[in-house]
C-alpha cells in the first residue's frame, strides 16, 4: 500500500468520525434551539393572554361605570322634571292668589287645597330614581316641607282677603307670601346645585373613554 493510499484512507476515516460525532451534536444543538424557541413562544402567548384578560377586565369595569352613570343621569333627569313642576306650582299659586282675575285665583285655591307634603314630596313614579339620589339631595327635598306649609298658610290668607283691597293687612299678607315664594325657589335652586355636584363627582365619561 502506497503512502498516498494510506493518507486517503486516513482522511476518509477522519471524515467518517467527524460525521459520526457531528450528527448527534447537531441534533442536540437543534433540539436545544427548538426548546428555547418554544419557551419564547410560550412566554409570548402567556403575556398576550394576560394582556387580553386585563383589557377585558378594564372594559367590563368601564361598561359597568358607564351604565351606572347612565342610570344616575336618568334618575337626576327625573328629579329635574319634578323640581320644575314644583317651581311651576309655586308660581301658579302665588301669582294666582295675587291676581285680580277670578279664574287665576280659583286655580290657586284649588292648588292650595292639596296637602302641602304631597306637593313637595317626590311622586310615586320617581321612587325608582330616588335610589340614585344622594343623601344631601334627599335632605334638601325634606327641607321644602315646612317652608311650603308656611307659604300655603300665607296664600290662604291672601285668598281670604282678596275680596276687598281695603282690608287691613292684605298688603302684608301679599308681601309675606312673596318672601315665602322666594324662599321656596331658593331651596329648589339649592337642590339643583347639589344634583349638579353629585353628577360632577362621578367624573367625566369622555376622558375615561379616551
Legacy VTK file of the C-alpha trace (Angstrom):
# vtk DataFile Version 3.0
C-alpha trace
ASCII
DATASET POLYDATA
POINTS 210 float
0.000 0.000 0.000
1.420 3.273 -1.030
1.740 6.319 1.153
-0.925 8.049 -0.927
-3.413 5.240 -0.243
-2.670 5.333 3.467
-3.206 9.070 3.503
-6.501 8.731 1.613
-7.775 6.057 3.992
-6.767 8.214 6.971
-8.629 11.181 5.569
-11.764 9.101 4.945
-11.660 7.744 8.487
-11.404 11.315 9.782
-14.434 12.348 7.757
-16.472 9.361 8.927
-15.538 10.084 12.544
-16.478 13.715 12.170
-19.804 12.784 10.681
-20.419 10.202 13.364
-19.688 12.685 16.140
-21.109 15.762 14.496
-24.537 14.417 13.684
-25.587 13.797 17.318
-24.116 17.126 18.335
-26.141 18.770 15.592
-29.287 17.101 16.845
-28.552 18.235 20.408
-27.954 21.810 19.308
-31.075 21.777 17.155
-33.120 20.288 19.971
-31.914 22.910 22.400
-32.729 25.640 19.907
-36.228 24.237 19.439
-36.852 24.107 23.208
-35.660 27.689 23.573
-37.900 28.768 20.707
-40.902 27.013 22.275
-40.192 28.667 25.616
-40.102 32.070 23.928
-43.415 31.339 22.199
-44.990 30.184 25.459
-43.874 33.340 27.231
-45.219 35.440 24.367
-48.599 33.695 24.415
-48.806 33.960 28.220
-48.054 37.668 28.074
-50.670 38.109 25.345
-53.219 36.162 27.387
-52.596 38.258 30.496
-52.812 41.464 28.456
-56.072 40.334 26.872
-57.597 39.411 30.233
-56.513 42.762 31.700
-58.079 44.636 28.795
-61.281 42.633 29.114
-61.449 43.397 32.847
-60.901 47.090 32.234
-63.586 47.081 29.544
-66.091 45.375 31.859
-65.347 47.890 34.595
-65.723 50.753 32.130
-69.018 49.352 30.842
-70.260 48.991 34.425
-69.235 52.541 35.221
-70.910 53.910 32.095
-74.124 52.042 32.869
-74.059 53.432 36.415
-73.568 56.944 35.098
-76.410 56.486 32.623
-78.679 55.292 35.438
-77.565 58.212 37.614
-78.156 60.683 34.810
-81.629 59.274 34.155
-82.518 59.480 37.846
-81.447 63.121 38.074
-83.392 63.901 34.921
-86.472 62.652 36.783
-85.500 64.901 39.694
-85.082 67.880 37.363
-88.524 67.392 35.818
-90.161 67.085 39.239
-88.389 70.197 40.594
-89.563 72.124 37.532
-93.123 71.038 38.275
-92.810 72.090 41.931
-91.468 75.507 40.925
-94.265 75.900 38.393
-96.870 75.014 41.025
-95.406 77.549 43.458
-95.587 80.222 40.735
-99.186 79.393 39.826
-100.216 79.510 43.464
-98.601 82.812 44.358
-99.302 84.771 41.162
-102.805 83.318 41.004
-103.575 84.396 44.569
-102.096 87.840 43.923
-104.016 88.274 40.653
-107.146 90.341 40.301
-108.511 87.804 37.829
-111.015 85.412 39.287
-110.042 82.328 37.177
-106.400 82.591 38.332
-107.443 82.967 41.972
-109.730 79.967 41.646
-106.929 77.864 40.225
-104.647 78.947 43.089
-107.368 77.987 45.576
-107.578 74.504 44.042
-103.805 74.065 44.249
-103.582 75.099 47.910
-106.321 72.645 48.804
-103.842 69.814 48.258
-101.882 68.536 51.230
-98.629 70.516 51.427
-96.390 67.493 51.966
-97.787 65.817 48.852
-96.840 68.702 46.578
-93.240 68.872 47.800
-92.717 65.100 48.091
-91.451 63.176 45.046
-94.274 61.309 43.295
-94.566 57.534 43.307
-93.303 57.460 39.731
-89.935 58.747 40.942
-89.495 56.024 43.573
-87.019 54.021 41.488
-84.994 57.129 40.663
-84.716 58.085 44.343
-82.323 55.183 44.931
-79.681 57.123 42.962
-80.212 60.496 44.655
-77.568 61.445 47.191
-78.384 61.839 50.925
-77.719 65.568 50.532
-80.373 65.849 47.806
-82.911 63.866 49.830
-82.244 66.041 52.874
-82.756 69.235 50.873
-86.010 67.862 49.471
-87.301 67.270 53.010
-86.348 70.848 53.863
-89.002 72.038 51.393
-91.906 70.853 53.507
-92.022 73.422 56.327
-91.360 76.470 54.112
-94.032 75.238 51.715
-96.511 74.824 54.565
-95.836 78.416 55.705
-96.202 79.569 52.108
-99.585 77.856 51.780
-100.781 79.421 55.069
-99.955 82.890 53.726
-101.580 82.177 50.377
-104.801 81.138 52.081
-104.788 84.423 53.958
-104.234 86.259 50.685
-107.168 84.458 49.077
-109.409 85.221 52.047
-108.522 88.916 51.819
-108.774 89.091 48.003
-112.414 90.189 48.119
-111.547 93.647 49.386
-108.366 95.622 48.628
-109.110 97.870 51.597
-108.961 95.035 54.117
-106.318 95.921 56.729
-103.224 93.761 56.447
-103.937 92.421 52.940
-100.782 94.003 51.554
-98.779 92.489 54.404
-100.102 89.033 53.523
-99.047 89.525 49.903
-95.523 90.642 50.865
-95.179 87.693 53.257
-96.342 85.365 50.505
-93.736 86.873 48.191
-90.976 86.237 50.734
-92.052 82.618 51.127
-92.227 82.285 47.334
-88.618 83.480 47.086
-87.533 81.138 49.883
-89.007 78.122 48.107
-87.326 78.966 44.816
-84.041 79.405 46.648
-84.409 75.938 48.166
-85.286 74.452 44.780
-82.187 76.074 43.268
-80.130 74.583 46.109
-81.361 71.090 45.255
-80.451 71.607 41.599
-76.975 72.790 42.584
-76.480 69.726 44.773
-77.639 67.487 41.919
-75.056 69.041 39.592
-72.334 68.488 42.187
-73.380 64.847 42.509
-73.121 64.388 38.757
-69.720 66.061 38.542
-68.425 63.952 41.441
-68.740 60.868 39.238
-66.047 62.129 36.892
-66.187 62.899 33.161
-67.122 59.956 30.957
-65.417 61.248 27.828
-61.994 61.358 29.475
-62.315 57.783 30.669
-63.364 56.548 27.225
-60.222 58.014 25.674
LINES 1 211
210 0 1 2 3 4 5 6 7 8 9 10 11 12 13 14 15 16 17 18 19 20 21 22 23 24 25 26 27 28 29 30 31 32 33 34 35 36 37 38 39 40 41 42 43 44 45 46 47 48 49 50 51 52 53 54 55 56 57 58 59 60 61 62 63 64 65 66 67 68 69 70 71 72 73 74 75 76 77 78 79 80 81 82 83 84 85 86 87 88 89 90 91 92 93 94 95 96 97 98 99 100 101 102 103 104 105 106 107 108 109 110 111 112 113 114 115 116 117 118 119 120 121 122 123 124 125 126 127 128 129 130 131 132 133 134 135 136 137 138 139 140 141 142 143 144 145 146 147 148 149 150 151 152 153 154 155 156 157 158 159 160 161 162 163 164 165 166 167 168 169 170 171 172 173 174 175 176 177 178 179 180 181 182 183 184 185 186 187 188 189 190 191 192 193 194 195 196 197 198 199 200 201 202 203 204 205 206 207 208 209
